[in-house]
Amino acid sequence: MGSTASQSSSFVDDRPPLATFMLDFFLAPLSYEFIRNALVVGVFAGVLCPVVGTYLIVQRMALLGDVIAHAVMPGLAIANFLNINLAIGAFISGMLSTFVIQWIRQQSRVKVDAAMALIFSSFFGLGVMLLTTLRTQLDLEDLLFGNILSVTVGDGWRTGAIALVILVLVKLFYKELLFFTFDPLGAQAMGLPVQVINLGLMSGITITLIAGMQAVGVILVIALMIGPAIAAYLLVKELHQMMIVGGILGAIASVSGLYTSYYYDLPSGPAIAIAVFVIFLLTLLFSPTQGILTNHPFKRGIESHTKSG
Amino acid sequence: MLEVQHLSVNYRQTSVLEDIHLVVHPGELVGLIGPNGAGKSTLIQSILGLVPAHQGQVLLDGQPLRRCQHRIAYVPQRSHIDWDYPITAWNVVMMAQTRAAGWFRRPNRDARRTVWAALERVEMLELRHRQIRELSGGQQQRVFLARALAQQADFFFLDEPFTGIDKKTEAVMLRTFTELQAQNKALLVCSHEWGDALRRYDRLLLLNRTLLADDVPDTVMTLENMQRAYSQTPSANGIDRLSEFLVC
């Protein structure tokens, strides 16, 4: 009895230091401006990428996101050489890759995955080549893996503005995009301007990729686009829920990745990509409706049996 | 009245449909039959403008169909749809109101009432909050039928609606067809069924690249016509289908 009492009292005594420790854990990194900026960019990109990435997943075009991300490289090099806004060069180059893929598909029997693999590698190759021959000041490693720790306050605002605009557009065109991505033939038969919708969607995806690249780089941005959204896919039953949950998970992944990177002195882009994977793995195992551990086939069998009976 | 005039479709320099001529009157239930690869789906899709036509035109009451797409409802083949898409039955049917609602607007109360009534008519109201992947094949087909109904169209195009469905869905579908006909709506149904089931149609179109027959079922379903349709496809599958047909 006495020992329990002393234990519980010691527990009470321990509390303030624990709370202080937790508070310290979260607040200490915030005293650095570069961490604050990184968190702002990370959260905006973390919310935006999965929302737009949802459209890639439901159209079974996740790899197209990866293609566009790599295909921005020539545009970045040329824009840097001509001294124009890098994002504009990246956008043109990324969109161009989607047109070329479409063109190859229409002109031949080549299947889309093969066309994507070809375009992805050739655009990327061209980009790396241009970066060296045009003697740009761009750092290849920063482009590939991102350098979120070097972003400025301006970058934070810009990412925030892009995220806001794209999210508002998704909201405004939600029902048309839902119809188009679910049943493109049905949408076209009804007279929806499917070509325009598709072009708008591709533009949104490309802009989102460019915004996300700042956080995690060309190679890893697809993780932020796809990972949180497929984790959400295992949790919900409607598209808008997938976007909301995906956005929240994306922000969590960005923040936890950054803190891990700060405390363990790890590169931040890869840390975020791994955080995304951990979140996905957790939902895959523990999703209440579709989790491997929470929804054992045996249990599921009984449920469906009672449902039908 | 729907008129298809001189419709030809090419796919990579190969002629898929040649000089198709057909008319569908209001209140008619027309069946579109033919062997695999005869171009049944392509015909429906080219009528609807989903596949570019090499030549020809499609008129709806004398007007180009492109200008009155709101009068058309289309039920695509089940295989065209990703049934794992995160969406509920209710929201699939709500798509019917996408165009009527207009840009930037959410469907209003009338739209919701229409969707409710359509789901009720196909006996899917209770399952409206289910994700579509949790529905059986027949139930999924009924959701799409409800979507077509909620569009309040005059002309219905259904691509293989009887494939992989249960008895109940078949009954619901046939009842709905009869109701639509009574409301002077026209239906063009592309179908894989054979034998007596074909007698439910007012008229049959026998297709194999060209329109081989266009008449009441008893006239179309002759041995001669079947041989003409199937001899052009040298696939064993066609011959199987033929014998299956003749048994009935």
Interface residues (C-beta under 8 A of the other chain):
Chain A: V58 R60 L172 F173 K175 E176 L178 F179 T181 F182 D183 L185 G186 A187 Q188 A189 M190 G191 L192 Y233 V236 K237 E238 L239 Q241 M242
Chain B: Q45 L48 G49 L50 R66 Q69 H70 I72 Y74 P76 H80 I81 D82 Y85 P86 I87 T88 N91 V92 M94 M95 T98 R99 A101 W103 F104 R106 P107 Q131 R147 Q151 F157
